[in-house]
Amino acid sequence: MIHDVARVETHMSFDAAEHLTSPEAQAGLLADAVESGNTSYLAVALGTIARARGMTSVAKEAVVTREALSKALSMDGGPWLSTFIGIVRALGLKLTISAV
């Protein structure tokens, strides 16, 4: 049976940002990403939370352009993420995330 690819893709699209509506859910995702130590996961988690809160308003609060924020929070992440995680671990520290 041949499927209409466009129709299947439409029904299968999922954006986690649409479901991360509470600060607690966002903190949970971010805490899991930090705990993993995977900088790509951390960048994507931050990007997902930024989309959930509104990328434009987050960029404004962070005093960066929307484009720069999107690039920094892409799957490739920025070198600052790996440096940050590396320093935290090197200092024997554990980063904890919670909603305020």
Backbone hydrogen bonds, N-H to C=O, Kabsch-Sander energy under -0.5 kcal/mol:
donor,donor_aa,acceptor,acceptor_aa,energy
5,V,3,H,-1.0
8,V,4,D,-2.3
9,E,5,V,-2.8
10,T,6,A,-1.8
11,H,7,R,-1.8
12,M,8,V,-1.4
13,S,9,E,-0.8
13,S,10,T,-0.5
16,A,14,F,-0.5
18,E,15,D,-1.7
19,H,16,A,-1.8
20,L,16,A,-0.9
21,T,19,H,-1.3
26,Q,22,S,-2.2
27,A,23,P,-2.6
28,G,24,E,-2.2
29,L,25,A,-2.1
30,L,26,Q,-2.4
31,A,27,A,-2.8
32,D,28,G,-2.1
33,A,29,L,-2.2
34,V,30,L,-2.6
35,E,31,A,-2.6
36,S,32,D,-1.8
37,G,33,A,-1.0
37,G,34,V,-0.8
38,N,33,A,-0.6
39,T,37,G,-0.8
42,L,38,N,-2.4
43,A,39,T,-2.4
44,V,40,S,-2.5
45,A,41,Y,-2.8
46,L,42,L,-2.6
47,G,43,A,-2.4
48,T,44,V,-2.6
49,I,45,A,-2.4
50,A,46,L,-2.5
51,R,47,G,-2.4
52,A,48,T,-2.2
53,R,49,I,-1.9
54,G,50,A,-1.2
58,V,54,G,-2.3
59,A,55,M,-2.6
60,K,56,T,-2.2
61,E,57,S,-2.3
62,A,58,V,-2.4
63,V,59,A,-0.6
63,V,60,K,-0.8
64,V,59,A,-2.3
69,L,65,T,-2.3
70,S,66,R,-2.6
71,K,67,E,-2.3
72,A,68,A,-2.5
73,L,69,L,-2.0
74,S,71,K,-1.4
77,G,74,S,-1.1
81,L,78,G,-1.5
82,S,78,G,-0.9
83,T,79,P,-2.3
84,F,80,W,-2.5
85,I,81,L,-2.6
86,G,82,S,-2.3
87,I,83,T,-2.5
88,V,84,F,-2.4
89,R,85,I,-2.4
90,A,86,G,-2.7
91,L,87,I,-2.0
92,G,89,R,-1.8
93,L,88,V,-2.4
